[in-house]
Amino acid sequence: MKDRWLSVDEIGAYLGVKRDTIYKWISEKGMPSHKIGRLWKFKKDDVDEWVRKGVASEGKSGDAPKEKFAALKCKGGSSC
């Protein structure tokens, strides 16, 4: 079975993150998933494409982490 549905634990292990992170990505970042009853299921190819687009690494407002750090650095400094 090549293209089977993966569970939260399986996709977390595949990506190297905890299950809480997976649930957060589903609710806050639109991670591609399907709810079947009370279970979330994932297609590996859909998740791979989503990761390649960089959505998981974006900040809540859509800013890249580097840009968020620069904004924080400028708050107290006069060199902005």
VMD Tcl script that builds the backbone (N, CA, C; Angstrom):
set m [mol new atoms 240]
animate dup $m
set s [atomselect $m all]
$s set {name element resname resid chain x y z} {
  {N N MET 1 A 0.840 -1.186 0.000}
  {CA C MET 1 A 0.000 0.000 0.000}
  {C C MET 1 A 0.881 1.244 0.000}
  {N N LYS 2 A 1.135 1.798 -1.161}
  {CA C LYS 2 A 2.088 2.896 -1.295}
  {C C LYS 2 A 1.557 4.235 -0.767}
  {N N ASP 3 A 0.332 4.555 -1.112}
  {CA C ASP 3 A -0.194 5.888 -0.801}
  {C C ASP 3 A -1.258 5.807 0.292}
  {N N ARG 4 A -0.890 5.300 1.456}
  {CA C ARG 4 A -1.875 5.145 2.517}
  {C C ARG 4 A -1.972 6.413 3.368}
  {N N TRP 5 A -3.049 6.519 4.107}
  {CA C TRP 5 A -3.251 7.645 5.011}
  {C C TRP 5 A -2.402 7.454 6.268}
  {N N LEU 6 A -1.749 8.514 6.732}
  {CA C LEU 6 A -0.918 8.452 7.937}
  {C C LEU 6 A -1.647 9.093 9.111}
  {N N SER 7 A -1.377 8.598 10.310}
  {CA C SER 7 A -1.966 9.146 11.534}
  {C C SER 7 A -1.151 10.354 12.019}
  {N N VAL 8 A -1.654 11.006 13.058}
  {CA C VAL 8 A -0.938 12.140 13.662}
  {C C VAL 8 A 0.436 11.689 14.152}
  {N N ASP 9 A 0.489 10.562 14.827}
  {CA C ASP 9 A 1.774 10.071 15.337}
  {C C ASP 9 A 2.734 9.725 14.203}
  {N N GLU 10 A 2.217 9.109 13.140}
  {CA C GLU 10 A 3.076 8.730 12.016}
  {C C GLU 10 A 3.609 9.951 11.281}
  {N N ILE 11 A 2.767 10.951 11.043}
  {CA C ILE 11 A 3.240 12.143 10.324}
  {C C ILE 11 A 4.186 12.953 11.211}
  {N N GLY 12 A 3.939 12.947 12.526}
  {CA C GLY 12 A 4.851 13.606 13.461}
  {C C GLY 12 A 6.218 12.954 13.463}
  {N N ALA 13 A 6.238 11.628 13.479}
  {CA C ALA 13 A 7.515 10.895 13.434}
  {C C ALA 13 A 8.219 11.155 12.107}
  {N N TYR 14 A 7.468 11.175 11.027}
  {CA C TYR 14 A 8.044 11.429 9.700}
  {C C TYR 14 A 8.698 12.815 9.644}
  {N N LEU 15 A 8.033 13.826 10.238}
  {CA C LEU 15 A 8.556 15.198 10.211}
  {C C LEU 15 A 9.500 15.494 11.374}
  {N N GLY 16 A 9.545 14.622 12.360}
  {CA C GLY 16 A 10.421 14.824 13.510}
  {C C GLY 16 A 9.900 15.862 14.490}
  {N N VAL 17 A 8.560 15.939 14.630}
  {CA C VAL 17 A 7.955 16.879 15.577}
  {C C VAL 17 A 6.956 16.134 16.456}
  {N N LYS 18 A 6.578 16.765 17.561}
  {CA C LYS 18 A 5.629 16.142 18.484}
  {C C LYS 18 A 4.202 16.304 17.979}
  {N N ARG 19 A 3.317 15.457 18.492}
  {CA C ARG 19 A 1.920 15.486 18.059}
  {C C ARG 19 A 1.253 16.831 18.353}
  {N N ASP 20 A 1.634 17.502 19.445}
  {CA C ASP 20 A 1.072 18.826 19.745}
  {C C ASP 20 A 1.387 19.820 18.630}
  {N N THR 21 A 2.576 19.718 18.059}
  {CA C THR 21 A 2.963 20.589 16.945}
  {C C THR 21 A 2.089 20.314 15.730}
  {N N ILE 22 A 1.801 19.056 15.472}
  {CA C ILE 22 A 0.936 18.701 14.340}
  {C C ILE 22 A -0.440 19.331 14.520}
  {N N TYR 23 A -1.036 19.213 15.701}
  {CA C TYR 23 A -2.356 19.799 15.956}
  {C C TYR 23 A -2.320 21.323 15.809}
  {N N LYS 24 A -1.233 21.934 16.259}
  {CA C LYS 24 A -1.083 23.389 16.133}
  {C C LYS 24 A -0.993 23.785 14.659}
  {N N TRP 25 A -0.230 23.041 13.882}
  {CA C TRP 25 A -0.098 23.330 12.447}
  {C C TRP 25 A -1.427 23.150 11.722}
  {N N ILE 26 A -2.227 22.177 12.143}
  {CA C ILE 26 A -3.541 21.982 11.523}
  {C C ILE 26 A -4.413 23.211 11.770}
  {N N SER 27 A -4.466 23.667 13.022}
  {CA C SER 27 A -5.368 24.761 13.372}
  {C C SER 27 A -4.850 26.146 12.984}
  {N N GLU 28 A -3.548 26.362 13.058}
  {CA C GLU 28 A -3.014 27.710 12.841}
  {C C GLU 28 A -2.357 27.921 11.487}
  {N N LYS 29 A -1.906 26.863 10.841}
  {CA C LYS 29 A -1.129 27.034 9.621}
  {C C LYS 29 A -1.717 26.309 8.415}
  {N N GLY 30 A -2.876 25.695 8.593}
  {CA C GLY 30 A -3.537 25.056 7.467}
  {C C GLY 30 A -2.825 23.833 6.924}
  {N N MET 31 A -2.226 23.071 7.809}
  {CA C MET 31 A -1.556 21.839 7.369}
  {C C MET 31 A -2.569 20.946 6.658}
  {N N PRO 32 A -2.226 20.418 5.484}
  {CA C PRO 32 A -3.178 19.581 4.750}
  {C C PRO 32 A -3.507 18.296 5.509}
  {N N SER 33 A -4.769 18.151 5.858}
  {CA C SER 33 A -5.207 17.011 6.663}
  {C C SER 33 A -6.688 16.771 6.416}
  {N N HIS 34 A -7.144 15.617 6.832}
  {CA C HIS 34 A -8.552 15.245 6.701}
  {C C HIS 34 A -8.994 14.619 8.007}
  {N N LYS 35 A -10.141 15.067 8.515}
  {CA C LYS 35 A -10.660 14.491 9.744}
  {C C LYS 35 A -11.657 13.389 9.384}
  {N N ILE 36 A -11.378 12.210 9.864}
  {CA C ILE 36 A -12.233 11.057 9.625}
  {C C ILE 36 A -12.748 10.614 10.994}
  {N N GLY 37 A -14.006 10.935 11.284}
  {CA C GLY 37 A -14.523 10.717 12.642}
  {C C GLY 37 A -13.813 11.651 13.594}
  {N N ARG 38 A -13.134 11.078 14.586}
  {CA C ARG 38 A -12.365 11.928 15.502}
  {C C ARG 38 A -10.877 11.896 15.192}
  {N N LEU 39 A -10.486 11.216 14.143}
  {CA C LEU 39 A -9.067 11.042 13.811}
  {C C LEU 39 A -8.644 11.943 12.660}
  {N N TRP 40 A -7.450 12.508 12.772}
  {CA C TRP 40 A -6.854 13.273 11.680}
  {C C TRP 40 A -5.982 12.341 10.859}
  {N N LYS 41 A -6.084 12.449 9.538}
  {CA C LYS 41 A -5.287 11.627 8.630}
  {C C LYS 41 A -4.588 12.514 7.614}
  {N N PHE 42 A -3.450 12.043 7.110}
  {CA C PHE 42 A -2.590 12.843 6.240}
  {C C PHE 42 A -2.091 12.020 5.066}
  {N N LYS 43 A -1.930 12.671 3.926}
  {CA C LYS 43 A -1.255 12.079 2.771}
  {C C LYS 43 A 0.160 12.644 2.771}
  {N N LYS 44 A 1.140 11.773 2.756}
  {CA C LYS 44 A 2.548 12.176 2.835}
  {C C LYS 44 A 2.920 13.163 1.735}
  {N N ASP 45 A 2.459 12.918 0.513}
  {CA C ASP 45 A 2.803 13.812 -0.603}
  {C C ASP 45 A 2.242 15.224 -0.401}
  {N N ASP 46 A 1.021 15.326 0.148}
  {CA C ASP 46 A 0.422 16.641 0.409}
  {C C ASP 46 A 1.217 17.391 1.470}
  {N N VAL 47 A 1.623 16.671 2.515}
  {CA C VAL 47 A 2.391 17.294 3.598}
  {C C VAL 47 A 3.778 17.701 3.100}
  {N N ASP 48 A 4.406 16.859 2.278}
  {CA C ASP 48 A 5.718 17.208 1.714}
  {C C ASP 48 A 5.641 18.507 0.912}
  {N N GLU 49 A 4.628 18.642 0.097}
  {CA C GLU 49 A 4.457 19.861 -0.711}
  {C C GLU 49 A 4.227 21.076 0.183}
  {N N TRP 50 A 3.416 20.916 1.233}
  {CA C TRP 50 A 3.132 21.990 2.178}
  {C C TRP 50 A 4.417 22.442 2.892}
  {N N VAL 51 A 5.256 21.482 3.283}
  {CA C VAL 51 A 6.528 21.803 3.947}
  {C C VAL 51 A 7.447 22.533 2.971}
  {N N ARG 52 A 7.519 22.068 1.725}
  {CA C ARG 52 A 8.376 22.722 0.722}
  {C C ARG 52 A 7.980 24.174 0.491}
  {N N LYS 53 A 6.707 24.473 0.617}
  {CA C LYS 53 A 6.237 25.861 0.447}
  {C C LYS 53 A 6.659 26.751 1.610}
  {N N GLY 54 A 7.091 26.153 2.721}
  {CA C GLY 54 A 7.605 26.919 3.855}
  {C C GLY 54 A 6.554 27.421 4.813}
  {N N VAL 55 A 5.345 26.931 4.727}
  {CA C VAL 55 A 4.268 27.428 5.583}
  {C C VAL 55 A 4.542 27.139 7.049}
  {N N ALA 56 A 5.095 25.990 7.365}
  {CA C ALA 56 A 5.344 25.618 8.758}
  {C C ALA 56 A 6.356 26.539 9.427}
  {N N SER 57 A 7.254 27.122 8.658}
  {CA C SER 57 A 8.292 27.968 9.246}
  {C C SER 57 A 7.895 29.436 9.311}
  {N N GLU 58 A 6.740 29.798 8.775}
  {CA C GLU 58 A 6.296 31.191 8.834}
  {C C GLU 58 A 5.765 31.524 10.212}
  {N N GLY 59 A 5.854 32.807 10.573}
  {CA C GLY 59 A 5.283 33.270 11.826}
  {C C GLY 59 A 3.771 33.315 11.728}
  {N N LYS 60 A 3.116 33.606 12.838}
  {CA C LYS 60 A 1.654 33.637 12.856}
  {C C LYS 60 A 1.085 34.615 11.849}
  {N N SER 61 A 1.729 35.751 11.683}
  {CA C SER 61 A 1.214 36.757 10.763}
  {C C SER 61 A 1.677 36.514 9.337}
  {N N GLY 62 A 2.418 35.437 9.121}
  {CA C GLY 62 A 2.911 35.143 7.782}
  {C C GLY 62 A 4.323 35.648 7.553}
  {N N ASP 63 A 4.901 36.330 8.552}
  {CA C ASP 63 A 6.275 36.822 8.427}
  {C C ASP 63 A 7.241 35.672 8.597}
  {N N ALA 64 A 8.328 35.723 7.863}
  {CA C ALA 64 A 9.390 34.744 8.072}
  {C C ALA 64 A 10.055 35.043 9.403}
  {N N PRO 65 A 10.568 34.051 10.113}
  {CA C PRO 65 A 11.187 34.285 11.418}
  {C C PRO 65 A 12.295 35.331 11.380}
  {N N LYS 66 A 13.089 35.369 10.321}
  {CA C LYS 66 A 14.177 36.336 10.213}
  {C C LYS 66 A 13.620 37.760 10.220}
  {N N GLU 67 A 12.523 37.990 9.519}
  {CA C GLU 67 A 11.913 39.317 9.464}
  {C C GLU 67 A 11.329 39.706 10.816}
  {N N LYS 68 A 10.749 38.742 11.533}
  {CA C LYS 68 A 10.213 39.034 12.852}
  {C C LYS 68 A 11.338 39.436 13.801}
  {N N PHE 69 A 12.493 38.758 13.722}
  {CA C PHE 69 A 13.625 39.074 14.580}
  {C C PHE 69 A 14.131 40.481 14.285}
  {N N ALA 70 A 14.215 40.846 13.023}
  {CA C ALA 70 A 14.680 42.187 12.650}
  {C C ALA 70 A 13.743 43.252 13.211}
  {N N ALA 71 A 12.448 43.002 13.176}
  {CA C ALA 71 A 11.474 43.958 13.706}
  {C C ALA 71 A 11.641 44.109 15.209}
  {N N LEU 72 A 11.890 43.014 15.915}
  {CA C LEU 72 A 12.096 43.075 17.365}
  {C C LEU 72 A 13.383 43.809 17.691}
  {N N LYS 73 A 14.409 43.579 16.921}
  {CA C LYS 73 A 15.705 44.214 17.133}
  {C C LYS 73 A 15.606 45.734 16.966}
  {N N CYS 74 A 14.758 46.177 16.037}
  {CA C CYS 74 A 14.634 47.604 15.750}
  {C C CYS 74 A 13.821 48.345 16.808}
  {N N LYS 75 A 13.020 47.677 17.584}
  {CA C LYS 75 A 12.154 48.347 18.552}
  {C C LYS 75 A 12.938 49.235 19.515}
  {N N GLY 76 A 14.024 48.714 20.045}
  {CA C GLY 76 A 14.759 49.461 21.050}
  {C C GLY 76 A 15.958 50.223 20.499}
  {N N GLY 77 A 16.353 49.936 19.278}
  {CA C GLY 77 A 17.542 50.558 18.723}
  {C C GLY 77 A 17.224 51.767 17.875}
  {N N SER 78 A 18.202 52.613 17.674}
  {CA C SER 78 A 17.983 53.814 16.865}
  {C C SER 78 A 18.500 53.634 15.445}
  {N N SER 79 A 19.016 52.455 15.103}
  {CA C SER 79 A 19.592 52.241 13.786}
  {C C SER 79 A 18.583 51.667 12.793}
  {N N CYS 80 A 17.301 51.743 13.071}
  {CA C CYS 80 A 16.285 51.144 12.195}
  {C C CYS 80 A 15.921 52.024 11.040}
}
mol reanalyze $m
mol bondsrecalc $m
mol representation Tube
mol addrep $m
